[in-house]
Amino acid sequence: MLIAAIVALGVGTYAMRLGGVLLRGRLKLSPTLERLLPMAAAALLAALAGTAALMAGTDFAGVARPAGVLVGGILAWRKAPFVVVVLAAAATAALLRLAGVP
């Protein structure tokens, strides 16, 4: 049952991607919609990142996780190497949790 669900989701994902490629020339979008679609994708990713940073299941994740994400975001914005971003974010959250901050 689980394998069938995974296969169905995989087939659906590739069908949607293929549909986008095949229908791109047939579907005419307004210039306003073409301008707004990339912003909608960015807003969706930001909402997903915000939810993952702030929530642990249905509860607030505490202060340590958002603080680590903030440190990682600032370093990424300053164009630090990826390894530095990940290690600094993890170290920030770990040190705050070690200090007793939830």
C-alpha positions as CSV (number, residue, x, y, z in Angstrom):
1,M,0.0,0.0,0.0
2,L,2.8,2.4,0.9
3,I,4.8,1.6,-2.2
4,A,1.7,2.2,-4.3
5,A,1.2,5.6,-2.8
6,I,4.8,6.6,-3.4
7,V,4.6,5.4,-7.0
8,A,1.3,7.3,-7.5
9,L,2.8,10.5,-6.1
10,G,5.9,10.1,-8.2
11,V,3.9,9.6,-11.4
12,G,1.7,12.5,-10.5
13,T,4.7,14.8,-9.9
14,Y,6.3,13.9,-13.3
15,A,2.9,14.2,-15.0
16,M,2.5,17.8,-13.7
17,R,6.1,18.7,-14.8
18,L,5.5,17.2,-18.2
19,G,2.2,19.0,-18.5
20,G,3.9,22.3,-17.8
21,V,6.4,21.7,-20.6
22,L,3.8,20.5,-23.1
23,L,1.2,23.2,-22.3
24,R,3.6,26.2,-22.1
25,G,3.1,27.0,-25.8
26,R,-0.6,26.5,-25.8
27,L,-1.5,28.4,-22.7
28,K,-1.6,32.2,-22.9
29,L,-1.1,34.0,-19.6
30,S,-1.7,37.7,-19.1
31,P,1.5,39.8,-18.6
32,T,0.3,40.6,-15.1
33,L,-0.1,36.9,-14.2
34,E,3.3,36.1,-15.7
35,R,4.8,38.8,-13.5
36,L,3.0,37.6,-10.4
37,L,3.7,33.9,-10.7
38,P,7.4,34.0,-9.7
39,M,6.4,36.2,-6.7
40,A,3.8,33.6,-5.7
41,A,6.4,30.9,-5.8
42,A,8.7,32.9,-3.6
43,A,5.9,33.7,-1.1
44,L,5.1,30.0,-0.9
45,L,8.7,29.1,-0.2
46,A,9.0,31.8,2.4
47,A,5.8,30.6,4.1
48,L,7.2,27.0,4.1
49,A,10.5,28.2,5.6
50,G,8.8,30.3,8.2
51,T,6.6,27.4,9.3
52,A,9.5,25.0,9.5
53,A,11.6,27.5,11.4
54,L,8.9,28.4,14.0
55,M,6.9,25.3,14.5
56,A,7.7,21.8,15.8
57,G,4.6,19.8,15.0
58,T,1.7,21.8,16.3
59,D,3.7,23.7,19.0
60,F,6.0,26.6,18.9
61,A,9.6,25.4,18.4
62,G,11.0,27.8,21.0
63,V,13.5,30.6,20.6
64,A,16.7,28.5,19.7
65,R,15.5,27.3,16.3
66,P,14.4,30.7,14.9
67,A,17.6,32.2,16.3
68,G,19.6,29.7,14.4
69,V,17.6,30.2,11.2
70,L,18.1,34.0,11.6
71,V,21.9,33.6,12.0
72,G,22.0,31.3,9.0
73,G,19.8,33.7,6.9
74,I,22.1,36.7,7.7
75,L,25.2,34.7,6.8
76,A,23.6,33.5,3.6
77,W,22.6,37.1,2.8
78,R,26.2,38.2,3.4
79,K,27.2,35.4,0.9
80,A,29.1,33.2,3.4
81,P,30.0,29.7,2.2
82,F,27.2,27.2,2.6
83,V,29.1,25.1,5.1
84,V,29.7,28.2,7.3
85,V,26.0,29.1,7.1
86,V,24.9,25.6,8.2
87,L,27.5,25.2,10.9
88,A,26.8,28.7,12.4
89,A,23.0,28.1,12.4
90,A,23.4,24.7,14.0
91,A,25.9,26.0,16.6
92,T,23.7,29.0,17.5
93,A,20.7,26.7,18.1
94,A,22.8,24.2,20.0
95,L,24.5,26.7,22.2
96,L,21.2,28.4,23.0
97,R,19.6,25.0,23.9
98,L,22.7,24.2,26.0
99,A,22.2,27.4,27.9
100,G,18.7,26.4,28.7
101,V,16.8,28.5,26.1
102,P,14.0,26.4,24.7
